[in-house]
Amino acid sequence: MTGGSGLLGTFVVREFVEHGYDVVNADMKLPMKPDCRTVITDLTQLGQVYGVLEGADAVVHLAAIPVAYSHPNEVTFQNNVLSTYNVLEAASALGIKKSVIASSESSYGLVFALNRLTPLYVPIDEEHPQRPQDSYGLSKIVNEQTGLMFHRKSGMQVVALRLGNVIAPEMYKNFPSFYHDPKERDRILWSYIDTRDAATACRLAIEKESLGYVALNIAADDSSMDVLSRELMASQYPNVSDFREELSGYETLLSNKKAKMILGWKPQHTWRMYVN
Ligand SMILES: NC(=O)c1ccc[n+]([C@@H]2O[C@H](COP(=O)([O-])OP(=O)(O)OC[C@H]3O[C@@H](n4cnc5c(N)ncnc54)[C@H](O)[C@@H]3O)[C@@H](O)[C@H]2O)c1
């Protein structure tokens, strides 16, 4: 695991440990509450990456600067692109057969766009063009291409998970502060993914065989809103007329169909179970 000290990584470490895996976390910092051994590693340093990956059977690479504009643009790009290159370079040279890398819905470009973007159609699936205007979204696209290159080169299985907005269980209490207002979260098409469901997707992506290289959206089945999905679109994206699925309720607008089909994954958590 890389990034196992972070928001999502904490849950992914736990998911693998609870399923009997021997996990090592490679991160620049220690986790708040350790569930496995952490090796302090700077993944932008290839030698360190070789050292920490030696002996591993598989790698789940989550470490990244997880947002645009928190750092100077080139710092985000350099950290995310170089660490992913190094992880996959070392993994492929060490004969590791399976990997998962964290991509993002941000690669579609809406969320951090300085010039506001409209989806071409909804729900956005993996065929939708990726049009970022920021170095974070771009870093994720480059990382997907890096994954594809290493798959071609070594045959390593590389699953890129285009994660939606990651929500840990304790964050559900914030939902009533926004769930009636379509103007909130419109740039992520109101989508989200529970940390536990994202963690299960990571595990399944390692356990499945013969996936080659594939990119998969990872989102909950429903939106994060208490407004019908059609009404959300009418409010914030009235010009979108291409609806690729029937929307009659609170369906996600970031399609998770492909991940369900390929991983045999089904999100188990919706905020509606935890918020009155
Ligand atoms: N949080 C979200 O809503 C979200 C949405 C889509 C995709 N993602 C992706 O999921 C992954 C995890 O995100 P998160 O929210 O848990 O982020 P986070 O910031 O909580 O955790 C990321 C971890 O990566 C580590 N890290 C960063 N650069 C490193 C480096 N060069 N060497 C070693 N460790 C390094 C950090 O120390 C941190 O512990 C990221 O790849 C992010 O881009 C997150």
The ligand as a Tripos MOL2 file, in Angstrom:
@<TRIPOS>MOLECULE
LIG
   44    48     1     0     0
SMALL
NO_CHARGES

@<TRIPOS>ATOM
      1 N1        -10.2870   12.2750   -1.1750 N.am      1 LIG1
      2 C1        -11.0050   12.2520   -2.2920 C.2       1 LIG1
      3 O1        -12.1740   12.7140   -2.3160 O.2       1 LIG1
      4 C2        -10.4210   11.6390   -3.5540 C.ar      1 LIG1
      5 C3        -11.2240   11.6260   -4.7210 C.ar      1 LIG1
      6 C4        -10.7040   11.0510   -5.8740 C.ar      1 LIG1
      7 C5         -9.4380   10.4970   -5.8720 C.ar      1 LIG1
      8 N2         -8.6840   10.5500   -4.7270 N.ar      1 LIG1
      9 C6         -7.3410    9.9400   -4.7530 C.3       1 LIG1
     10 O2         -7.2920    8.9300   -3.7640 O.3       1 LIG1
     11 C7         -5.9790    8.8700   -3.2130 C.3       1 LIG1
     12 C8         -6.0460    9.0080   -1.6970 C.3       1 LIG1
     13 O3         -6.5970   10.2570   -1.3810 O.3       1 LIG1
     14 P1         -6.8090   10.7320    0.1170 P.3       1 LIG1
     15 O4         -7.9910   11.6150    0.1310 O.co2     1 LIG1
     16 O5         -6.7550    9.5730    1.0370 O.co2     1 LIG1
     17 O6         -5.5220   11.6650    0.3150 O.3       1 LIG1
     18 P2         -4.6810   11.9490    1.6440 P.3       1 LIG1
     19 O7         -3.9570   13.2480    1.4320 O.co2     1 LIG1
     20 O8         -5.5210   11.8270    2.8660 O.co2     1 LIG1
     21 O9         -3.6270   10.7530    1.6400 O.3       1 LIG1
     22 C9         -2.5860   10.7160    0.6930 C.3       1 LIG1
     23 C10        -1.3540   10.1470    1.3670 C.3       1 LIG1
     24 O10        -0.3120   10.1170    0.3960 O.3       1 LIG1
     25 C11         0.8930   10.4480    1.0330 C.3       1 LIG1
     26 N3          1.8380   10.9590    0.0140 N.ar      1 LIG1
     27 C12         1.6520   11.9570   -0.8640 C.ar      1 LIG1
     28 N4          2.7290   12.0970   -1.6340 N.ar      1 LIG1
     29 C13         3.6290   11.1590   -1.2380 C.ar      1 LIG1
     30 C14         4.9480   10.8060   -1.6540 C.ar      1 LIG1
     31 N5          5.5790   11.4660   -2.6330 N.pl3     1 LIG1
     32 N6          5.5640    9.7820   -1.0170 N.ar      1 LIG1
     33 C15         4.9570    9.1250   -0.0080 C.ar      1 LIG1
     34 N7          3.7090    9.4170    0.4300 N.ar      1 LIG1
     35 C16         3.0630   10.4280   -0.1880 C.ar      1 LIG1
     36 C17         0.5280   11.4990    2.0750 C.3       1 LIG1
     37 O11         1.4950   11.5540    3.1150 O.3       1 LIG1
     38 C18        -0.8470   10.9960    2.5420 C.3       1 LIG1
     39 O12        -0.7540   10.1840    3.7000 O.3       1 LIG1
     40 C19        -5.1690    9.9590   -3.9120 C.3       1 LIG1
     41 O13        -4.4730    9.3810   -4.9950 O.3       1 LIG1
     42 C20        -6.2310   10.9090   -4.4220 C.3       1 LIG1
     43 O14        -5.7930   11.6420   -5.5420 O.3       1 LIG1
     44 C21        -9.1590   11.0910   -3.5740 C.ar      1 LIG1
@<TRIPOS>BOND
     1     1     2 1
     2     2     3 2
     3     2     4 1
     4     4     5 ar
     5     4    44 ar
     6     5     6 ar
     7     6     7 ar
     8     7     8 ar
     9     8     9 1
    10     8    44 ar
    11     9    10 1
    12     9    42 1
    13    10    11 1
    14    11    12 1
    15    11    40 1
    16    12    13 1
    17    13    14 1
    18    14    15 2
    19    14    16 1
    20    14    17 1
    21    17    18 1
    22    18    19 2
    23    18    20 1
    24    18    21 1
    25    21    22 1
    26    22    23 1
    27    23    24 1
    28    23    38 1
    29    24    25 1
    30    25    26 1
    31    25    36 1
    32    26    27 ar
    33    26    35 ar
    34    27    28 ar
    35    28    29 ar
    36    29    30 ar
    37    29    35 ar
    38    30    31 1
    39    30    32 ar
    40    32    33 ar
    41    33    34 ar
    42    34    35 ar
    43    36    37 1
    44    36    38 1
    45    38    39 1
    46    40    41 1
    47    40    42 1
    48    42    43 1
@<TRIPOS>SUBSTRUCTURE
     1 LIG1         1 GROUP 0 **** ****
